[in-house]
Amino acid sequence: MEFLEIPLFDDDVFKMFIRFGFNLLFLFLIARFAILTNPQNREFAFTAGMLNITVFFICFALKKLELGIGMALGLFAIFGVLRYRTNSLPIKEMTYLFVVIGIAVINSLSNKKTSYVELVAVNSLILCAAVLKERFIANGGTKSKKNGINGGKPRKQVVEYDRLDLLSPEKRDDLHADLIQRTGIPVSRVQVQAIDLKQGSATLNVWCEPEAPSKE
C-alpha cells in the first residue's frame, strides 16, 4: 500500500529498530564507562548522545539513496569541524564527538557484506580503547601515584577577568599570582579566550591543579 507513491510500511523498519538498539547499547557503554568517568561531563554526554542518535537516523534514512562512503565522509567533514559559538570545544570532547559519530555511521550504513560479529568486534574495540584511555592515560600513571599526587587532571574553569594590564606574556607570573590571591585556587595554566576592549574585560580559560590527597 502506498500514499503519494511512498510505501506506508516495509520490512526495513525492523532492521532500523534492531540496528538502533545495537547502536544505543554501545553508545550507553561509551558514555557510562568513558565519558561519565568525570561527573562534570554530564552535559557533554547528553550532547554526544543526541549527536549520535541524530547521525544514526540521518544515515539510515539516506541509506537507500546509495550515497555510500561519500555521505559518510561528508558527515565526518561537517561534524568534525563543528565548533559551538559559545565556547570552543577541548580536543578530548571533539574526539568523543568523532567517536560517537563514527559508531553511528558504522552501525547505520553497514550492509549485508558486514556480519554482526564484525559489528560487535568494531564497536567493542572502540569501547575498549575509550575505557582503557580513561583508566590508564586520563587518570595519570603509576608515577603520579607514587609521588602522592592525585590521579585527576587539572580542572578547567572559565573566568571573566577585569585586569587587561596583566595579560601580556612578560606579566604571566603576576597574572597567576593575582588569580590565586583573588580566587584562592591553585592556578597552573591560563589561556586568553576572548578580550572585550569596550567592557575592559577578558574571558580566560584557567586550569587548576587537583588537590593532593590529605595525609592522616
KAVEN-V250823 format. One record per residue. RES is the residue in three letters. PHI is phi as a letter, one per 20 degrees, with the letter a starting at -180 (999 if undefined). BURIAL is + if it has 24 or more other ideal C-beta (glycine too) atoms within 12 Angstrom, else -. D_CENTER is the distance of its C-alpha to the mean C-alpha in Angstrom with 1 decimal. Layout:
BEGIN
<<RES/PHI/BURIAL/D_CENTER> <RES/PHI/BURIAL/D_CENTER>>
END
This chain:
BEGIN
<<MET/999/-/43.4> <GLU/c/-/41.9> <PHE/c/-/41.4> <LEU/l/-/41.5> <GLU/m/-/41.3> <ILE/d/-/38.0> <PRO/f/-/38.2> <LEU/f/-/37.6> <PHE/b/-/36.3> <ASP/b/-/35.7> <ASP/f/-/34.5> <ASP/f/-/31.1> <VAL/f/-/29.9> <PHE/f/-/30.3> <LYS/f/-/28.2> <MET/f/+/25.5> <PHE/f/-/25.4> <ILE/f/-/25.5> <ARG/f/+/22.7> <PHE/f/+/20.6> <GLY/f/-/21.4> <PHE/f/+/20.6> <ASN/f/+/17.1> <LEU/f/+/16.6> <LEU/f/-/17.7> <PHE/f/+/15.2> <LEU/f/+/12.3> <PHE/f/+/13.8> <LEU/f/+/14.3> <ILE/f/+/10.8> <ALA/f/+/9.7> <ARG/f/-/12.9> <PHE/d/-/13.3> <ALA/c/+/10.0> <ILE/f/+/7.3> <LEU/e/+/10.5> <THR/f/+/12.4> <ASN/d/+/11.8> <PRO/g/-/13.4> <GLN/f/-/12.1> <ASN/e/+/8.6> <ARG/f/-/10.7> <GLU/f/-/10.3> <PHE/f/+/6.5> <ALA/f/+/7.4> <PHE/f/-/10.1> <THR/f/+/8.3> <ALA/f/+/6.4> <GLY/f/+/9.9> <MET/f/-/11.9> <LEU/f/+/10.5> <ASN/f/+/11.2> <ILE/f/+/14.6> <THR/f/+/15.5> <VAL/f/+/15.1> <PHE/g/+/17.0> <PHE/f/-/19.8> <ILE/f/+/20.0> <CYS/f/+/20.4> <PHE/f/+/22.8> <ALA/f/-/24.9> <LEU/e/-/25.3> <LYS/f/+/25.9> <LYS/f/-/29.7> <LEU/e/-/29.9> <GLU/l/-/29.5> <LEU/f/-/27.2> <GLY/m/-/25.7> <ILE/f/-/23.7> <GLY/f/-/24.1> <MET/f/+/22.1> <ALA/f/+/19.3> <LEU/f/-/19.2> <GLY/f/-/19.5> <LEU/f/+/16.4> <PHE/f/+/14.4> <ALA/f/-/16.2> <ILE/f/-/15.6> <PHE/e/+/11.9> <GLY/f/-/11.3> <VAL/d/-/12.9> <LEU/f/-/11.6> <ARG/c/-/11.9> <TYR/f/-/12.5> <ARG/f/-/15.9> <THR/f/-/15.7> <ASN/c/-/13.4> <SER/f/-/11.8> <LEU/e/+/8.1> <PRO/f/+/8.0> <ILE/g/-/8.0> <LYS/f/+/5.8> <GLU/f/+/2.7> <MET/f/-/4.9> <THR/f/+/5.6> <TYR/f/+/3.6> <LEU/f/+/4.6> <PHE/f/+/7.6> <VAL/f/+/8.1> <VAL/f/+/8.4> <ILE/f/+/10.4> <GLY/f/+/12.4> <ILE/f/+/13.5> <ALA/f/+/14.5> <VAL/f/+/16.5> <ILE/f/+/18.1> <ASN/f/+/19.1> <SER/e/+/20.5> <LEU/e/+/22.3> <SER/f/+/23.9> <ASN/d/-/27.7> <LYS/f/-/30.8> <LYS/f/-/30.6> <THR/d/-/27.5> <SER/e/-/28.5> <TYR/f/-/26.6> <VAL/f/-/26.9> <GLU/f/-/25.0> <LEU/f/+/22.2> <VAL/f/-/22.1> <ALA/f/-/22.2> <VAL/f/+/19.4> <ASN/f/+/17.0> <SER/f/-/18.3> <LEU/f/-/17.8> <ILE/f/+/14.1> <LEU/f/+/13.8> <CYS/f/-/16.2> <ALA/f/-/14.4> <ALA/f/+/11.2> <VAL/f/+/13.5> <LEU/f/-/15.9> <LYS/f/-/13.5> <GLU/f/+/12.6> <ARG/f/-/16.3> <PHE/d/-/18.0> <ILE/d/-/16.0> <ALA/f/+/13.6> <ASN/e/-/16.5> <GLY/n/-/19.0> <GLY/d/-/22.0> <THR/f/-/25.4> <LYS/f/-/26.8> <SER/f/-/25.0> <LYS/f/-/26.4> <LYS/f/-/29.9> <ASN/e/-/29.9> <GLY/m/-/29.2> <ILE/d/-/25.9> <ASN/g/-/23.2> <GLY/f/+/20.5> <GLY/f/-/17.7> <LYS/e/+/15.9> <PRO/g/+/17.0> <ARG/e/+/15.7> <LYS/e/+/14.9> <GLN/c/+/17.0> <VAL/d/-/17.9> <VAL/c/+/21.7> <GLU/e/-/24.3> <TYR/d/+/27.0> <ASP/d/-/30.6> <ARG/d/-/32.2> <LEU/f/-/31.7> <ASP/f/-/34.5> <LEU/d/+/32.3> <LEU/e/+/29.5> <SER/f/-/31.6> <PRO/g/-/30.7> <GLU/f/-/34.0> <LYS/d/-/33.4> <ARG/f/-/30.1> <ASP/f/-/31.9> <ASP/f/-/33.4> <LEU/f/+/30.1> <HIS/f/+/28.6> <ALA/f/-/31.8> <ASP/f/+/31.9> <LEU/f/+/28.3> <ILE/f/-/29.2> <GLN/f/-/32.5> <ARG/e/-/31.3> <THR/d/-/28.1> <GLY/m/-/29.3> <ILE/d/-/26.0> <PRO/f/-/25.8> <VAL/e/+/24.2> <SER/d/-/23.2> <ARG/b/-/21.7> <VAL/c/+/21.8> <GLN/c/+/20.3> <VAL/e/-/21.9> <GLN/e/-/19.5> <ALA/b/-/22.4> <ILE/c/-/26.1> <ASP/d/-/28.3> <LEU/f/-/31.9> <LYS/f/-/33.5> <GLN/e/-/32.2> <GLY/m/-/32.5> <SER/c/-/29.1> <ALA/c/+/25.8> <THR/d/+/22.2> <LEU/d/+/21.0> <ASN/e/+/17.9> <VAL/d/+/19.4> <TRP/e/+/18.3> <CYS/d/+/20.4> <GLU/f/-/21.6> <PRO/f/-/21.2> <GLU/f/-/24.6> <ALA/f/-/26.8> <PRO/f/-/28.0> <SER/f/-/31.4> <LYS/d/-/34.5> <GLU/d/-/37.0>>
END
